[in-house]
């Protein structure tokens, strides 16, 4: 693979987008989260209904995002401020 889509954060653990592909993945994730939240809220009748439907979908979407970051990004490790 050529250029990395995600770079390791300078402080802490995780990634941030470093190419247009990475920004596109993050944008799709955010649109999916907002869209799913709005749809769930529209059909739910109580807070517990909303949360019971919301958590599994957000869990799956977030796992997919983490897998994409892991496969297309730098190695994830705890950073204390690399140069």
N, C-alpha and C positions, 0 to 999 in steps of 0.2 A: 504494500500500500504506500502511496506517496505521502502527501501532506496530511498531518493529523487534523481531525475535525475539532478535537477538544484538547486543551492544554491543562496540565495539573495546576491547581491553585498554588499561589506563592506561599500563602499561610493557611494551614489547616489541611483538610482532606476534601477532595472533590475535583471537579473540572469546571472549565468555562469555555464557551465556544471560541474557536480561533480561525474559523473559515466560514464561508457562506453556507456550506453544508451543515456545519454545526449550528449556525444561527437558524437555518431552516428547520432542523430537527427540534430545536428549542421552541420555535414559533408554533410548529405543529402540536407539540406537547401542550403548550399553553392554550391553544385554540381548543384542543380536545378536552382539557380540564374545565375550561369555562363553558364549553358547549354541553358537556355531560352534567355539570353542576346545574345549569339552567334547566335542562330537560328533567333531571331528577327533582328539582325544586318544584317544577310545574306540576308533576304528577303526584307528589307526596302530600299527605294530609297532616303529618305531624313531624316534629323534630326527630323523633326516633325513626320514622320511616325514611326521612331524608338521610340520616346518618347511616342507617343499615344498607341503603342502596349506594351511598356515596363512597364509603370506605373501600369496598372491594374494587370498584372501578379505579379509584385513585391509586390503590396499591398496584394494580396491574399496569396502569399507565406509567407509574414511576419506575417499576421494575424494568419495563421496556426501555425507558430513557436511560437507566443505569447500564443496562446491557449494551446499548448503542454507544454510550460514552466509553465504556470499558473496551469495546472492540475497536473503536475508531480514534481513541485518544491515547495520551501518554499513560504510562504506568501510574496508577493511583497509589499514593503513599502520603503519610503525614509530613508536611513541610513546615519548617520553622522560619522560612524566609530565605529561599535559595537565591543565588546570584544569577 
